[in-house]
Amino acid sequence: MQTAFREVSDALVQYRKVKEIRTQQELLVTTLRDRARLAYLRYQGGVDTLLNALDADRDLFNAQLNLTLTKRNQLLSLVQLYRALGGGSQE
């Protein structure tokens, strides 16, 4: 019985943690999207180099990739929570 409660508790903690990370990742993607937009405006205006705009694109891409992985981890942690609550048992 204690093991079952611990598993549920651990799964809940993991889900909350991943959810917080996802929120932060979403904010980062939004910020980097603005950065990339501004970098291209600066480039088109002749104030900055194309290299800086491309760097902003690369950073945005990496953040989007990390967000996708975080979304996957959130879904996996939800599955673990479901299993800890007794769902999906084959017995």
C-alpha positions as CSV (number, residue, x, y, z in Angstrom):
1,M,0.0,0.0,0.0
2,Q,2.8,2.4,0.9
3,T,4.6,1.6,-2.3
4,A,1.4,2.5,-4.3
5,F,1.1,5.8,-2.5
6,R,4.8,6.6,-3.1
7,E,4.5,5.8,-6.8
8,V,1.5,8.0,-7.2
9,S,3.2,10.8,-5.3
10,D,6.3,10.5,-7.3
11,A,4.3,10.5,-10.6
12,L,2.5,13.6,-9.5
13,V,5.7,15.4,-8.6
14,Q,7.3,14.5,-11.9
15,Y,4.2,15.7,-13.8
16,R,4.2,19.0,-12.0
17,K,7.9,19.5,-12.6
18,V,7.6,18.8,-16.3
19,K,4.6,21.1,-16.6
20,E,6.6,23.9,-15.0
21,I,9.5,23.3,-17.4
22,R,7.1,23.3,-20.3
23,T,5.8,26.7,-19.2
24,Q,9.3,28.1,-19.1
25,Q,10.2,26.6,-22.4
26,E,7.1,28.2,-24.0
27,L,8.2,31.6,-22.6
28,L,11.7,31.1,-24.0
29,V,10.4,30.2,-27.5
30,T,8.2,33.3,-27.5
31,T,11.1,35.5,-26.5
32,L,13.4,34.0,-29.0
33,R,10.8,34.3,-31.7
34,D,10.7,38.0,-31.0
35,R,14.5,38.2,-31.0
36,A,14.7,36.5,-34.4
37,R,12.1,38.9,-35.8
38,L,14.0,41.9,-34.5
39,A,17.3,40.5,-35.7
40,Y,15.9,40.3,-39.3
41,L,14.5,43.8,-39.0
42,R,17.9,45.1,-37.9
43,Y,19.5,43.2,-40.8
44,Q,17.0,44.6,-43.3
45,G,17.6,48.0,-42.0
46,G,21.4,47.7,-42.4
47,V,22.1,47.9,-38.7
48,D,23.2,44.3,-38.1
49,T,24.7,41.4,-40.0
50,L,23.0,38.4,-41.4
51,L,25.1,36.2,-39.1
52,N,23.3,37.6,-36.1
53,A,19.9,37.0,-37.7
54,L,20.9,33.4,-38.5
55,D,22.2,32.9,-34.9
56,A,18.8,34.1,-33.6
57,D,17.1,31.5,-36.0
58,R,19.4,28.7,-34.7
59,D,18.6,29.6,-31.1
60,L,14.9,29.7,-31.8
61,F,15.1,26.3,-33.5
62,N,16.9,24.7,-30.6
63,A,14.4,26.1,-28.1
64,Q,11.5,24.8,-30.3
65,L,13.2,21.4,-30.3
66,N,13.6,21.4,-26.6
67,L,9.9,22.5,-26.2
68,T,8.9,19.5,-28.3
69,L,10.9,17.2,-26.1
70,T,9.4,18.7,-23.0
71,K,5.9,18.2,-24.4
72,R,6.8,14.5,-25.0
73,N,8.1,14.2,-21.5
74,Q,5.0,15.7,-20.1
75,L,2.9,13.2,-21.9
76,L,5.1,10.3,-20.7
77,S,4.8,11.6,-17.1
78,L,1.0,11.6,-17.5
79,V,1.2,8.0,-18.6
80,Q,3.3,7.1,-15.6
81,L,0.7,8.8,-13.4
82,Y,-2.1,6.9,-15.0
83,R,-0.2,3.6,-14.5
84,A,0.6,4.5,-10.8
85,L,-3.2,5.1,-10.3
86,G,-3.8,1.6,-11.6
87,G,-4.8,2.3,-15.1
88,G,-3.9,0.1,-17.9
89,S,-3.2,-3.0,-15.8
90,Q,-3.5,-6.3,-17.7
91,E,-4.5,-8.3,-14.6
